[in-house]
Amino acid sequence: MHDPPLRDETALRWHFLDEEGDACVVVSERMELVYVNQPARAFVPKEWFGKRCFEVWPVADGTCAFHCPKIEALNEAPAATSPDVVYCEETLYTGQLDRVVLGIGLIPLDAPRADRARAIFVLRAKGEDADHAQFEAQLLQDAARVRARILADVG
């Protein structure tokens, strides 16, 4: 059985994210997953397309839909600037007691798009011993590289 056309076109548009070593997720304005690259598929069930991130990710806080750290990170960015990449964190449960803190480089996307994509998350596990400032700076730099690639493809 073939995927619906929107899903096929979306896969063609975002397939370059499979080349990234980090998990990358493309979401709609309603936080619906519209593309998940190969490394990110370890975090989601097989049937992820169109589901909201909090419906598929084993999040630490089941009420995150009401105070999503990713949406808050965008909203808290300085109003005078249009952020290129925003940093935030999310905690996922990967097993009974295992939890993973993910650093997220959030890349906002401009204007309504045919594939409904509104943002890209570049996800990276943050070790307990990680130097926070260095970890954040490196993730933001890597997410900015992904953003530059998107802009080059559009331009």
C-alpha positions as CSV (number, residue, x, y, z in Angstrom):
1,M,0.0,0.0,0.0
2,H,1.3,3.5,-0.9
3,D,1.5,6.4,1.5
4,P,-0.9,9.3,0.9
5,P,0.5,11.9,-1.5
6,L,1.1,14.5,1.3
7,R,3.2,12.0,3.2
8,D,5.2,11.1,0.0
9,E,5.8,14.8,-0.9
10,T,6.8,15.5,2.7
11,A,9.2,12.6,2.7
12,L,10.8,13.9,-0.5
13,R,11.1,17.4,0.9
14,W,12.7,16.4,4.2
15,H,14.6,13.2,3.4
16,F,17.9,15.1,3.6
17,L,17.4,15.0,7.4
18,D,18.2,11.3,7.3
19,E,21.8,12.3,6.6
20,E,22.0,14.0,10.0
21,G,23.6,12.1,12.9
22,D,21.1,13.7,15.3
23,A,17.5,12.8,15.6
24,C,15.4,15.4,13.6
25,V,11.7,15.8,13.7
26,V,9.5,18.1,11.6
27,V,6.3,19.2,13.3
28,S,3.2,21.3,12.3
29,E,1.9,24.3,14.2
30,R,-0.2,21.8,16.3
31,M,2.9,19.8,17.1
32,E,1.9,17.0,14.7
33,L,4.8,15.0,13.4
34,V,5.1,15.4,9.6
35,Y,8.6,13.9,9.2
36,V,10.9,11.9,11.5
37,N,14.4,11.1,10.3
38,Q,16.0,7.7,10.8
39,P,17.8,8.4,14.1
40,A,14.5,9.9,15.6
41,R,12.5,6.8,14.7
42,A,14.1,5.1,17.8
43,F,11.9,7.5,19.9
44,V,8.6,7.0,18.2
45,P,6.2,4.1,17.4
46,K,5.9,2.9,13.8
47,E,2.6,4.8,13.2
48,W,3.8,8.4,14.1
49,F,2.7,10.4,11.0
50,G,0.2,13.1,11.9
51,K,0.2,12.4,15.6
52,R,1.2,15.1,18.1
53,C,4.6,14.7,19.7
54,F,3.2,14.2,23.2
55,E,1.1,11.3,21.8
56,V,4.1,9.4,20.5
57,W,7.1,10.4,22.7
58,P,7.4,8.8,26.1
59,V,7.6,12.2,27.9
60,A,8.3,12.6,31.5
61,D,5.4,15.0,32.0
62,G,2.1,13.8,30.5
63,T,0.7,17.3,30.8
64,C,3.4,18.8,28.5
65,A,0.7,19.6,25.9
66,F,-0.4,22.4,28.1
67,H,3.1,23.8,28.8
68,C,5.3,22.5,25.9
69,P,8.9,23.5,26.5
70,K,9.4,23.8,22.8
71,I,6.5,26.2,22.3
72,E,7.5,28.1,25.4
73,A,11.0,28.4,24.1
74,L,9.7,30.1,20.9
75,N,7.3,32.3,22.8
76,E,10.0,33.4,25.2
77,A,12.4,34.5,22.5
78,P,12.9,38.3,22.4
79,A,10.0,39.9,20.6
80,A,12.3,42.3,18.7
81,T,14.2,39.4,17.1
82,S,13.1,36.6,14.9
83,P,15.0,33.6,16.4
84,D,16.9,31.5,13.9
85,V,17.3,28.6,16.4
86,V,16.0,28.3,19.9
87,Y,17.4,25.9,22.6
88,C,15.2,24.0,25.1
89,E,15.2,20.6,26.8
90,E,12.7,17.7,27.1
91,T,12.9,14.6,29.2
92,L,11.8,11.3,27.7
93,Y,11.3,7.9,29.4
94,T,12.9,5.1,27.4
95,G,12.2,2.2,29.7
96,Q,10.7,1.5,33.1
97,L,13.1,3.7,35.0
98,D,15.3,5.0,32.2
99,R,15.1,8.7,31.4
100,V,16.9,10.7,28.8
101,V,17.3,14.4,28.8
102,L,17.3,15.8,25.3
103,G,18.7,19.1,24.2
104,I,16.6,20.5,21.4
105,G,17.7,22.9,18.8
106,L,14.3,24.2,17.6
107,I,14.3,25.7,14.1
108,P,11.2,27.8,13.4
109,L,10.0,27.7,9.8
110,D,8.4,30.8,8.1
111,A,5.0,31.1,6.5
112,P,2.3,28.4,6.0
113,R,3.7,25.6,3.9
114,A,1.9,22.9,1.8
115,D,3.4,20.2,4.0
116,R,2.2,22.0,7.2
117,A,5.8,22.1,8.6
118,R,6.2,24.8,11.2
119,A,9.4,23.8,13.0
120,I,12.2,21.3,13.0
121,F,13.6,19.8,16.2
122,V,17.2,18.7,16.3
123,L,17.4,16.3,19.3
124,R,20.5,15.3,21.1
125,A,20.9,13.3,24.3
126,K,22.4,15.4,27.1
127,G,24.7,13.4,29.4
128,E,24.5,14.2,33.2
129,D,28.2,15.3,33.1
130,A,27.8,17.5,30.1
131,D,28.9,21.1,30.4
132,H,25.6,22.9,29.8
133,A,26.9,26.0,28.1
134,Q,29.2,24.0,25.8
135,F,26.4,21.4,25.0
136,E,23.9,24.1,24.2
137,A,26.3,26.1,22.1
138,Q,27.3,23.1,20.0
139,L,23.7,22.0,19.5
140,L,22.6,25.5,18.4
141,Q,25.6,25.6,16.0
142,D,24.6,22.2,14.5
143,A,20.9,23.2,14.3
144,A,22.0,26.5,12.6
145,R,23.8,24.4,10.0
146,V,20.6,22.4,9.3
147,R,18.7,25.7,9.1
148,A,21.3,27.1,6.5
149,R,20.8,24.0,4.4
150,I,17.0,24.5,4.5
151,L,17.4,28.1,3.4
152,A,19.8,27.1,0.6
153,D,17.2,24.6,-0.7
154,V,14.5,27.2,-0.6
155,G,16.6,30.0,-2.1
